[in-house]
Amino acid sequence: MSKLIPPIRGMNDILPDVTPRLQHLENVSRAILVAYGYREIRVPVVERTELFSRSIGEVTDIVEKEMYTFEDRNGDSLTLRPEATAGMVRAGLSNGLLYNQVQRLWTSGPMFRYERPQKGRYRQFFQIDAEAYGLPGPDIDAEMIVMLSRIWKHLRIRQVELQINSLGTPEARAHYREKLREFLRAHQQQLDEDSLRRLDSNPLRVLDSKEPATARLVADAPSILDHLDDDSRRHFELLRGMLDKVGVKYTVNPRLVRGLDYYSRTVFEWVTTRLGSQDAVCSGGRYDRLVAQLGGKSTPAIGFAMGVERLAALMQEEDTPVPDASPHAYLVRVGDLAQIAGLQLAELLHDALPDLRLILDCSGGGFANQLKRADKSGARVALVLGEDEAGSRRVGFKPLRNDTEQVNLAWDEVIERLTPWLE
């Protein structure tokens, strides 16, 4: 006998006990995105490798070490998407959605990065991603952040903190990068190995180091906020003023730089202390030059990505309520006539009550065993159908979560009797 084939490390099965929480997160997010005018777009999970090396940046950890890249049979280099923004921009350009247009788009699905698996970090992970194009002002930045705050409120997630920063224009950031590099070189004996490697290629990433000694050092590094151009400084001040007016609390974190090269001006993260080292549950920012970088006309843009698994884990940590997904009713049937009539009754009920969650027992056995399965399923009501009931188009109605006695009802009466149990 062959051995069982194990799953790929870092690519996890998501089991039925967990999916109700994920579905609730996705349903709430979808409803609020639609309420704010975002339309869904679905993009491929495989793109040309060049798309990510040109957008994310060739000296980022993602491109250098974490992408799943392979050659197809034509010799083309393809990559499983490590993030959604580049694919969204590519789709917008390919389909003529971006030039001289305002678009609010969202997508969801799996992303892939070859990282060391740990709690909250997987090699296949799911994100909900939203992007807004054609809007240069800080008002769309503020609305996007407010929209996320509303999602947390509806999900009853409390233990998250908003951090914001501005990276300015690429020119201002280049000037700041040199100032930062000078500071780091003067203290390079205190840097960890990874930060030393980044010193020349991408010194801003040193600001995000999780190594304690490096983190203490960069606390005294020059602040990017002191090197912003005038337009970026005004943009950031207006954003802060809008957030203050609507009561969204935030912390300005000048060390927040994000790991992707395409960001400019506003960047933000929602972080938590409840999930260990993987503290970011939602991240985003502006990328006003990415569309042009990928071959389109200059188009202002901003977006975010929510980590579905991390948010679901946070919901579990906070014990946030999730809608009950247990069945409303469980249909017990014993006897040949009841087998046929039970299926007929089940379909009648589904037609009349579209929101009804009904399990039709297909395991067989006597009344006692089927009623045990009904109770174990979490159903609120058992519908009991034997040969006599089937012949007379009646059914036993037995509440399972209180001491109410079973009653015998005609089929058309069951619809009215079940309706309150659906609320």
Solvent accessible surface area in square Angstrom, and as a share of the most:
residue,aa,sasa,rsa
1,M,242,1.08
2,S,102,0.66
3,K,184,0.78
4,L,173,0.86
5,I,161,0.82
6,P,102,0.64
7,P,97,0.61
8,I,116,0.59
9,R,145,0.53
10,G,8,0.08
11,M,38,0.17
12,N,80,0.41
13,D,109,0.56
14,I,64,0.33
15,L,110,0.55
16,P,108,0.68
17,D,133,0.69
18,V,61,0.35
19,T,39,0.23
20,P,39,0.25
21,R,50,0.18
22,L,15,0.08
23,Q,94,0.42
24,H,29,0.13
25,L,0,0.00
26,E,57,0.25
27,N,80,0.41
28,V,24,0.14
29,S,0,0.00
30,R,101,0.37
31,A,62,0.48
32,I,11,0.06
33,L,0,0.00
34,V,90,0.52
35,A,83,0.64
36,Y,47,0.18
37,G,46,0.44
38,Y,5,0.02
39,R,144,0.52
40,E,76,0.34
41,I,27,0.13
42,R,200,0.73
43,V,19,0.11
44,P,71,0.45
45,V,57,0.33
46,V,50,0.29
47,E,15,0.07
48,R,147,0.54
49,T,24,0.14
50,E,98,0.44
51,L,15,0.08
52,F,0,0.00
53,S,20,0.13
54,R,102,0.37
55,S,0,0.00
56,I,0,0.00
57,G,9,0.08
58,E,118,0.53
59,V,62,0.36
60,T,3,0.02
61,D,30,0.16
62,I,11,0.06
63,V,29,0.17
64,E,85,0.38
65,K,112,0.47
66,E,24,0.11
67,M,28,0.12
68,Y,52,0.20
69,T,68,0.39
70,F,92,0.38
71,E,126,0.57
72,D,47,0.24
73,R,251,0.92
74,N,131,0.67
75,G,44,0.42
76,D,53,0.27
77,S,51,0.33
78,L,31,0.15
79,T,0,0.00
80,L,39,0.20
81,R,8,0.03
82,P,0,0.00
83,E,9,0.04
84,A,2,0.01
85,T,9,0.05
86,A,0,0.00
87,G,4,0.04
88,M,0,0.00
89,V,0,0.00
90,R,67,0.24
91,A,4,0.03
92,G,0,0.00
93,L,56,0.28
94,S,74,0.48
95,N,99,0.51
96,G,52,0.50
97,L,47,0.23
98,L,3,0.01
99,Y,128,0.48
100,N,134,0.69
101,Q,70,0.31
102,V,80,0.46
103,Q,14,0.06
104,R,69,0.25
105,L,6,0.03
106,W,8,0.03
107,T,2,0.01
108,S,50,0.32
109,G,13,0.13
110,P,31,0.20
111,M,0,0.00
112,F,19,0.08
113,R,44,0.16
114,Y,115,0.44
115,E,28,0.12
116,R,163,0.60
117,P,27,0.17
118,Q,51,0.23
119,K,122,0.52
120,G,11,0.11
121,R,75,0.27
122,Y,53,0.20
123,R,20,0.07
124,Q,49,0.22
125,F,26,0.11
126,F,57,0.24
127,Q,22,0.10
128,I,3,0.02
129,D,2,0.01
130,A,0,0.00
131,E,0,0.00
132,A,1,0.01
133,Y,0,0.00
134,G,22,0.21
135,L,42,0.21
136,P,87,0.55
137,G,21,0.20
138,P,17,0.11
139,D,85,0.44
140,I,6,0.03
141,D,0,0.00
142,A,7,0.06
143,E,59,0.27
144,M,1,0.00
145,I,0,0.00
146,V,33,0.19
147,M,1,0.00
148,L,0,0.00
149,S,28,0.18
150,R,101,0.37
151,I,0,0.00
152,W,7,0.02
153,K,137,0.58
154,H,99,0.44
155,L,1,0.01
156,R,145,0.53
157,I,9,0.05
158,R,153,0.56
159,Q,83,0.37
160,V,29,0.17
161,E,75,0.34
162,L,2,0.01
163,Q,34,0.15
164,I,0,0.00
165,N,0,0.00
166,S,1,0.01
167,L,5,0.02
168,G,0,0.00
169,T,29,0.17
170,P,42,0.27
171,E,104,0.47
172,A,14,0.11
173,R,22,0.08
174,A,43,0.33
175,H,101,0.45
176,Y,0,0.00
177,R,66,0.24
178,E,87,0.39
179,K,81,0.34
180,L,0,0.00
181,R,24,0.09
182,E,108,0.48
183,F,36,0.15
184,L,0,0.00
185,R,121,0.44
186,A,70,0.54
187,H,57,0.25
188,Q,84,0.37
189,Q,142,0.63
190,Q,86,0.38
191,L,14,0.07
192,D,32,0.16
193,E,149,0.67
194,D,53,0.28
195,S,1,0.01
196,L,80,0.40
197,R,103,0.38
198,R,28,0.10
199,L,11,0.06
200,D,93,0.48
201,S,51,0.33
202,N,15,0.07
203,P,0,0.00
204,L,11,0.05
205,R,43,0.16
206,V,0,0.00
207,L,9,0.04
208,D,54,0.28
209,S,17,0.11
210,K,141,0.60
211,E,86,0.39
212,P,85,0.53
213,A,49,0.38
214,T,1,0.00
215,A,42,0.32
216,R,163,0.60
217,L,13,0.07
218,V,6,0.03
219,A,65,0.50
220,D,113,0.59
221,A,8,0.06
222,P,41,0.26
223,S,22,0.14
224,I,1,0.01
225,L,41,0.20
226,D,107,0.55
227,H,46,0.21
228,L,13,0.07
229,D,40,0.21
230,D,112,0.58
231,D,97,0.50
232,S,0,0.00
233,R,83,0.30
234,R,156,0.57
235,H,11,0.05
236,F,10,0.04
237,E,101,0.45
238,L,67,0.34
239,L,0,0.00
240,R,94,0.34
241,G,34,0.32
242,M,64,0.28
243,L,0,0.00
244,D,89,0.46
245,K,179,0.76
246,V,91,0.52
247,G,57,0.55
248,V,17,0.10
249,K,180,0.76
250,Y,45,0.17
251,T,61,0.36
252,V,38,0.22
253,N,35,0.18
254,P,34,0.22
255,R,50,0.18
256,L,9,0.04
257,V,4,0.02
258,R,41,0.15
259,G,18,0.18
260,L,18,0.09
261,D,60,0.31
262,Y,14,0.05
263,Y,12,0.05
264,S,7,0.05
265,R,47,0.17
266,T,1,0.00
267,V,0,0.00
268,F,0,0.00
269,E,26,0.12
270,W,13,0.04
271,V,14,0.08
272,T,6,0.03
273,T,131,0.76
274,R,90,0.33
275,L,8,0.04
276,G,56,0.54
277,S,75,0.48
278,Q,13,0.06
279,D,50,0.26
280,A,19,0.15
281,V,3,0.02
282,C,2,0.01
283,S,15,0.10
284,G,0,0.00
285,G,0,0.00
286,R,0,0.00
287,Y,2,0.01
288,D,31,0.16
289,R,120,0.44
290,L,1,0.00
291,V,1,0.00
292,A,47,0.36
293,Q,82,0.36
294,L,24,0.12
295,G,66,0.63
296,G,20,0.19
297,K,128,0.54
298,S,96,0.62
299,T,9,0.05
300,P,34,0.21
301,A,0,0.00
302,I,0,0.00
303,G,3,0.03
304,F,3,0.01
305,A,21,0.16
306,M,0,0.00
307,G,15,0.14
308,V,5,0.03
309,E,33,0.15
310,R,50,0.18
311,L,0,0.00
312,A,6,0.05
313,A,27,0.21
314,L,0,0.00
315,M,0,0.00
316,Q,117,0.52
317,E,75,0.34
318,E,15,0.07
319,D,121,0.63
320,T,8,0.05
321,P,71,0.44
322,V,47,0.27
323,P,82,0.52
324,D,79,0.41
325,A,57,0.44
326,S,27,0.18
327,P,15,0.09
328,H,6,0.02
329,A,0,0.00
330,Y,13,0.05
331,L,0,0.00
332,V,0,0.00
333,R,20,0.07
334,V,43,0.25
335,G,26,0.25
336,D,120,0.62
337,L,85,0.42
338,A,0,0.00
339,Q,67,0.30
340,I,129,0.66
341,A,8,0.07
342,G,0,0.00
343,L,97,0.48
344,Q,97,0.43
345,L,0,0.00
346,A,3,0.02
347,E,89,0.40
348,L,55,0.27
349,L,0,0.00
350,H,69,0.31
351,D,117,0.61
352,A,46,0.36
353,L,18,0.09
354,P,118,0.74
355,D,114,0.59
356,L,10,0.05
357,R,86,0.31
358,L,23,0.12
359,I,72,0.37
360,L,38,0.19
361,D,5,0.03
362,C,105,0.63
363,S,84,0.54
364,G,29,0.28
365,G,49,0.48
366,G,37,0.35
367,F,83,0.34
368,A,69,0.53
369,N,79,0.40
370,Q,1,0.01
371,L,46,0.23
372,K,141,0.60
373,R,76,0.28
374,A,0,0.00
375,D,69,0.36
376,K,181,0.77
377,S,35,0.23
378,G,27,0.26
379,A,0,0.00
380,R,47,0.17
381,V,0,0.00
382,A,0,0.00
383,L,0,0.00
384,V,15,0.09
385,L,0,0.00
386,G,4,0.04
387,E,80,0.36
388,D,124,0.64
389,E,42,0.19
390,A,9,0.07
391,G,56,0.54
392,S,64,0.42
393,R,115,0.42
394,R,87,0.32
395,V,0,0.00
396,G,0,0.00
397,F,3,0.01
398,K,64,0.27
399,P,9,0.05
400,L,32,0.16
401,R,116,0.42
402,N,78,0.40
403,D,141,0.73
404,T,79,0.46
405,E,140,0.63
406,Q,82,0.36
407,V,53,0.31
408,N,71,0.36
409,L,13,0.06
410,A,25,0.19
411,W,8,0.03
412,D,104,0.54
413,E,80,0.36
414,V,0,0.00
415,I,44,0.22
416,E,139,0.63
417,R,103,0.37
418,L,0,0.00
419,T,60,0.35
420,P,79,0.50
421,W,57,0.20
422,L,40,0.20
423,E,172,0.77
